[in-house]
Amino acid sequence: MRGIEPIVHHGDKPSEVTPRSFRRFLIDTPLRHAGPEQYPPGGCPSIGFGSFHQQYWLDGRLVAVGVVDVLPRCLSSKYLFWEPDLAPLSLGKLTSLQEIEWVWEQQAACPSLRYYYLGFYIHNCHRMRYKVGDFGPSDLLCPKNKCWVPLARVQAALDQPGMVAISELPGALEGLGEEHRVDAATGHPTCPPREPSEAELDAFRFLVKLPGGGGPRGQPQARVVTLKLLRQVGMLGPAADRALVEPLKTWWSRAGAAAASTAAFALE
């Protein structure tokens, strides 16, 4: 930790970077490493799958560290931190090129590893403009219909206020196919958003404090329960039910069934 204290991010002072915050933000990961020995030939890159730190050294000095996830179809570039006095060297662009080259090299060992993800893009954040100005061709994921759209087709529309359903712009999906999550026969997204069914709504999970003295010193005990159970025991009145369900429907339509099956919401 002492060796990287001078490296900061988003203007943080070195005194604000603690070992705990460093570990939480840049080391802890839900991904478990899976080595190449667990896969048949052609099924895994040389380092396996998981989260990694890619170090960059200059004359024996650690100058930058890239935080990346290596997944079956992509390398996801999550974060980069570097020595502030080397900012004029544009190390972020250099490391992105290095990561792109790594993906190319690994395709021989793992043909499914084809894509390079630059993470989220916020159009009005000047720190992110390099993602669309310096690398290409590239695609953006439509936040509404969850299909990939060539950036060049929709870049001008990003200046509009609010969320833009870029896949619904004229000509956005023309000629695209399954690689972009588009039905080539119809020209429509293959997985458009939908609201959850009643059964899917009932399965939503919540962390609630239930009375009964099950916690320490007779305090309420926190438990995970479903929306169906909350309704059955009368913990939600009609107004509270409506206020809770409408945001859940919106969240579900954006996140999808897979995310909903692993999520739980704290209910005060």
C-alpha positions, 0 to 999 in steps of 0.5 A: 500500500505504501508503494502506491499511495501517490497514485490517486483517482478522481482527485482524492488526496493521498491521505484519503486513500486507506488500505480498507477503501483501496481493497473495497474499491479495487481488489474485492470482487465477486468473481472467482478465478478459474484457471485454464486447467479447468477448461478444454483446449480453446476454452480459456485464455492463458491466465484463466477467467476472473479479476486481475490487476495489470501492472505497468512499470517504467524504469523500475517504477510502478506507474499505473495499474489496470483493474480488469475482468477477463470473461469468456467473451470479453476483457472488461476494463473496469478502472485504471489508476496512475501516477498523477505526475505522468498524466500528460502521457495519457496513460489511459489511452496507452493501457487501453491499446495494450488491453486491446492487443491482449484480447487479439493475442488471446483469441488463438487460445480462446476464440470466444474472447472477442470483445473489449469493454470500456465499461459505462459511458456518460456522455456529459462526463468529459473524462469519458469522452475518450471512449467514443473519440479515440477508439473504434469502431465501437458499439453502445448498449441501448439502455432500454432494449439491451441490444448493441448499436454502432456508435457512429449511427447514434452519436449525434443523438447523445446530446439530447437530454435524458435517456435516449433509446438509441436502438429506436432511432431511425436506421440504428439497427439496419443490417444488424444480427444476433451479434448485436442482439438483433433479430436479422429477419425482423430488425428488432431487438431479441430481448426487449424489456417487459414487465414482470408477471405476477409470479415474478413479482411475488418472487422479489426478495426483501431484507426486513426486520421482523418482530419476535425477538429473534435478534440479540437482546430481543431485538427484531431479527433481519430476514429475507422474505418474498413480496408474496409473503409480505402480502400474505401477512398483511405487512403492506397496505394497498397504498404501500403495495402500489408505491413499492411495486411500480418501481420494482416493475421498472427495475425488473424491466431494465435489469431482467429476470437473471438479475432479479433472481439474485437480488434482495432489497432492504425494506425499512 
